[in-house]
Amino acid sequence: MPAEIWLHIGLPKSGTSTLQKHLLTHREALAAQGVTYVTPKGKTSCNDLAVAMNKSRDDLGKMAANLNTALETCETSRAFLSSEMFYGMTPEALFAVLPVLKVKSLKVLTYLRRQDKYIEAKYLQKAKNLRFLGSIDAFIERFSGSGSDYAAQLAPWQDLAGVTLVPRILERPRLTGGDVVSDVYALLGLDPPEPEESADNNVSPGIHRVQLLQAAAAAGLADPRRLQRNLAAKFPQDPKDRGPILSQTERRAYLAAHDKGNSTLCARFFPDQAQLFDTADLEHDTAGPGIPAFTEAQLTEVTRLLVALKSLA
């Protein structure tokens, strides 16, 4: 049984897919260095466990039992579990499913992305999959920031016996090696990973493409997920085409709403830092949002055009 267990709880949209794919691909090499990457059989991460917990699926008991057994019989000194969907879950909920976590030294790892960037990425992710229809303002209002209050979300993990909370800031200069994979290796005391071609394995499209995907779905033309994968493969977007939605003023206001919590986390975990996140890019105004979204009238016309094309086809 490992002497130490690492539980990676996200955030969502903080390089988790890239990290999980890397850990799975290099599972044998990690084990040789004393780290076992634990997932449900045949899965890249523990996301299936989180889904089963959230939906009370029938296979939850069997999956949890297999994971507990995998941890209890683990022959390396450290074990590592990862799911961005663990973010926001209470320790009690996870301990009930994985009681082995309670009896070992547990390190809870999370990567914090500046709130304005996080909420933008979260919105685009939900919108591209048609899990939310509407503007980013409506998304923020409906979901109360969707977990943007990091201090409140992480509070249940603090001061638990046997638990060490390890928050990291998702900014290249503050990550060992400049990326999440290298940073995790450093935290685990592993040799630096071999350089690999950098790729975001779960990149969200820009706002225009998201809106067009939704219009295609509304016209009954295609499944938006399959269409997005096809578009991404044939016509990958330049980063500038996936530019920001929020204006500088909106970003500052969104961050200001979380200033108290951010200051609390900074004082506790990063006492050598003046503030939790780098905000140098917000010091000067730009001419509005980077890429204004299509208006409702424009999208209506696009949808009408797609419906007409479908009828002709």
C-alpha positions in Angstrom: 0.0 0.0 0.0 1.4 3.4 -0.9 2.7 5.6 1.9 1.4 8.7 0.1 -1.6 9.3 -2.1 -2.0 12.3 -4.4 -5.6 13.3 -5.3 -5.7 15.8 -8.2 -9.1 17.6 -8.2 -8.7 19.9 -11.2 -9.7 22.8 -11.8 -11.6 22.0 -15.0 -10.0 23.7 -18.0 -6.5 23.8 -16.3 -4.6 21.3 -18.4 -6.2 18.3 -16.8 -6.8 16.4 -20.0 -3.2 16.9 -21.2 -1.9 15.7 -17.8 -4.2 12.7 -17.6 -3.3 11.5 -21.1 0.4 11.9 -20.3 0.2 10.0 -17.1 -1.7 7.1 -18.8 0.7 7.0 -21.7 3.7 6.9 -19.3 2.2 4.7 -16.6 4.9 2.1 -16.7 7.7 4.6 -16.6 6.0 6.3 -13.6 5.7 3.0 -11.8 9.4 2.4 -12.3 10.0 5.7 -10.4 7.7 4.7 -7.6 4.4 6.3 -8.7 1.2 4.4 -9.7 -1.3 6.2 -11.8 -4.7 4.8 -10.6 -7.8 4.9 -12.9 -10.8 2.7 -13.5 -9.9 -0.1 -15.9 -9.5 1.2 -19.4 -10.0 4.8 -18.5 -7.8 7.9 -18.8 -8.8 9.4 -15.5 -11.2 9.0 -12.6 -13.9 11.0 -14.4 -16.1 7.9 -14.7 -16.1 7.5 -10.9 -17.1 11.2 -10.5 -19.9 10.8 -13.0 -21.1 7.6 -11.2 -21.1 9.5 -7.9 -23.0 12.4 -9.2 -25.6 10.3 -11.0 -25.7 7.5 -8.4 -25.1 5.0 -11.2 -25.5 1.3 -10.6 -21.8 0.6 -11.3 -20.6 3.0 -8.6 -20.1 0.3 -6.0 -18.1 -2.1 -8.2 -16.0 0.7 -9.6 -15.2 2.1 -6.2 -14.4 -1.3 -4.8 -11.9 -1.9 -7.7 -10.2 1.5 -7.1 -10.0 0.8 -3.3 -8.4 -2.6 -4.0 -6.0 -1.0 -6.6 -4.9 1.5 -3.9 -4.6 -1.1 -1.1 -2.6 -3.4 -3.2 -0.4 -0.7 -4.8 3.2 -1.8 -4.6 4.8 1.7 -5.2 5.4 4.3 -2.5 3.0 6.8 -4.1 -0.3 6.7 -5.9 -1.9 9.4 -8.1 -5.6 9.8 -8.9 -7.0 12.6 -11.1 -10.4 14.0 -12.1 -11.3 17.6 -12.7 -14.8 16.5 -11.7 -13.6 16.0 -8.1 -13.5 19.8 -7.9 -16.4 20.9 -5.8 -17.0 17.5 -4.2 -16.7 17.4 -0.4 -14.0 15.3 1.3 -16.8 13.3 3.0 -18.3 12.3 -0.3 -15.0 11.1 -1.7 -14.0 9.4 1.6 -17.3 7.5 1.6 -16.6 6.1 -1.8 -12.8 5.7 -1.4 -12.3 5.1 2.3 -8.6 4.2 1.7 -8.0 7.9 1.3 -8.7 8.5 5.0 -6.1 6.1 6.3 -3.1 7.4 4.4 -1.1 10.6 4.0 -3.3 12.4 1.4 -2.1 15.3 -0.7 -4.9 17.2 -2.5 -3.6 18.9 -5.6 -5.4 21.6 -7.6 -4.3 24.1 -10.3 -6.0 27.5 -10.0 -6.6 29.5 -13.2 -7.3 33.2 -12.9 -11.1 33.5 -12.5 -11.9 35.5 -15.6 -9.9 33.1 -17.8 -11.4 30.1 -16.0 -15.1 31.2 -16.4 -14.5 32.1 -20.1 -13.1 28.6 -20.8 -15.8 26.9 -18.7 -18.5 28.7 -20.6 -17.1 27.8 -24.0 -16.7 24.2 -23.0 -20.4 24.0 -21.9 -21.6 26.0 -24.9 -19.8 23.9 -27.5 -21.5 20.7 -26.1 -24.9 22.4 -26.0 -25.0 22.0 -22.3 -25.6 25.8 -22.1 -27.3 28.1 -24.6 -26.9 31.8 -24.1 -24.3 34.5 -23.3 -21.5 34.3 -20.9 -23.3 36.8 -18.7 -26.3 34.5 -18.5 -24.0 31.6 -17.8 -22.3 33.4 -14.9 -25.7 34.5 -13.5 -27.3 31.1 -13.7 -24.4 29.1 -12.3 -23.1 31.7 -9.8 -19.6 31.7 -11.2 -19.5 27.9 -11.6 -17.0 27.4 -8.8 -15.0 30.6 -9.3 -14.8 31.2 -5.5 -11.7 29.1 -5.0 -11.4 29.9 -1.3 -14.9 28.6 -0.6 -14.5 25.5 -2.8 -11.2 24.5 -1.2 -12.1 25.4 2.4 -13.5 21.9 3.2 -10.1 20.4 2.4 -8.1 22.7 4.7 -7.2 21.7 8.3 -8.3 18.0 7.8 -6.1 15.6 9.7 -3.8 13.7 7.4 -4.6 16.0 4.4 -2.3 18.5 2.8 -3.9 20.9 0.4 -1.5 21.8 -2.5 -2.8 24.6 -4.6 -0.8 25.7 -7.6 -1.2 28.7 -9.8 -1.7 28.1 -13.5 0.8 30.6 -14.8 3.9 29.5 -16.7 6.4 31.4 -14.7 5.1 29.8 -11.5 5.0 26.2 -12.8 8.1 24.1 -12.6 9.2 23.6 -16.2 6.5 26.0 -17.3 3.7 23.4 -17.7 1.4 21.3 -15.6 3.0 17.9 -16.6 6.5 19.1 -15.6 5.1 20.7 -12.4 3.4 17.5 -11.3 6.7 15.5 -11.9 8.5 18.0 -9.7 5.9 17.8 -7.0 6.2 14.0 -7.0 10.0 14.2 -7.0 10.4 12.5 -10.4 13.0 13.1 -13.1 11.8 15.8 -15.5 9.6 14.4 -18.3 11.0 14.1 -21.8 10.0 17.0 -24.0 6.9 16.3 -26.0 5.0 18.2 -28.6 2.8 20.6 -26.7 -0.9 20.1 -27.2 -4.1 20.9 -25.4 -6.1 17.8 -25.6 -9.4 19.5 -24.7 -9.2 22.9 -26.3 -12.4 24.8 -26.6 -13.2 26.6 -29.9 -13.7 30.3 -30.1 -17.0 32.0 -29.5 -17.9 32.3 -33.2 -17.4 28.6 -33.8 -19.3 27.7 -30.7 -22.3 29.8 -31.8 -22.2 28.2 -35.3 -22.1 24.7 -33.8 -25.2 25.6 -31.8 -26.9 27.0 -35.0 -26.0 23.7 -36.8 -27.5 21.7 -34.0 -30.6 23.9 -33.9 -31.1 23.3 -37.7 -30.8 19.6 -37.1 -27.7 19.2 -39.3 -25.2 17.4 -37.1 -24.2 16.4 -33.6 -22.2 19.4 -32.3 -19.6 17.2 -30.7 -18.8 15.2 -33.9 -19.0 18.4 -35.9 -16.5 20.2 -33.6 -14.1 17.3 -33.7 -14.3 17.3 -37.5 -13.8 21.1 -37.7 -10.9 21.0 -35.3 -9.1 18.3 -37.3 -9.7 19.9 -40.7 -9.6 23.6 -39.7 -7.7 24.1 -36.5 -8.2 27.6 -35.1 -5.5 30.0 -34.6 -5.2 31.2 -31.0 -6.2 34.7 -32.0 -9.5 33.2 -33.3 -10.1 31.8 -29.9 -9.6 35.1 -28.3 -11.2 36.6 -25.2 -14.9 37.3 -24.9 -14.9 39.4 -21.8 -13.6 43.0 -21.9 -10.9 44.3 -19.7 -13.4 46.1 -17.5 -15.5 43.0 -17.1 -12.4 41.0 -16.2 -11.3 43.4 -13.5 -14.9 43.4 -12.1 -15.0 39.6 -12.1 -11.7 39.4 -10.3 -12.7 42.1 -7.8 -15.7 40.0 -6.8 -13.3 37.3 -5.7 -10.6 39.5 -4.2 -11.3 38.6 -0.6 -11.1 34.9 -1.1 -8.0 35.2 -3.4 -6.3 37.3 -0.7 -7.1 34.6 1.9 -5.6 31.9 -0.2 -2.6 34.0 -1.1 -1.8 34.8 2.5 -2.0 31.1 3.5 -0.4 29.3 0.6 1.7 32.0 -1.2 2.9 34.4 1.5 5.8 35.5 -0.6 3.4 36.7 -3.4 1.8 40.2 -3.4 -1.4 38.7 -4.9 -2.7 35.3 -6.0 -2.7 36.0 -9.7 -0.7 38.1 -12.1 -2.9 40.9 -13.4 -0.4 42.9 -15.4 -2.4 42.4 -18.6 -5.4 44.1 -17.0 -3.6 47.4 -16.3 -4.5 49.0 -19.6 -7.9 49.0 -21.4 -8.3 47.5 -24.8 -11.0 48.4 -27.3 -13.7 46.2 -25.9 -13.8 42.4 -26.0 -11.3 40.6 -28.2 -13.9 38.8 -30.3 -17.5 40.1 -30.0 -20.1 37.3 -30.3 -22.7 37.2 -33.1 -25.8 39.0 -32.2 -29.1 37.1 -31.7 -30.4 38.5 -35.0 -27.2 37.3 -36.9 -27.5 33.8 -35.4 -31.1 33.6 -36.3 -30.3 34.3 -40.0 -27.4 31.8 -39.9 -29.8 29.1 -38.5 -32.4 29.9 -41.2 -29.7 29.5 -43.9 -28.7 26.2 -42.5 -32.3 25.0 -42.3 -32.8 26.0 -45.9 -29.6 24.3 -47.0 -30.7 21.1 -45.2 -34.0 21.1 -47.1 -32.2 21.6 -50.4 -29.9 18.7 -49.6 
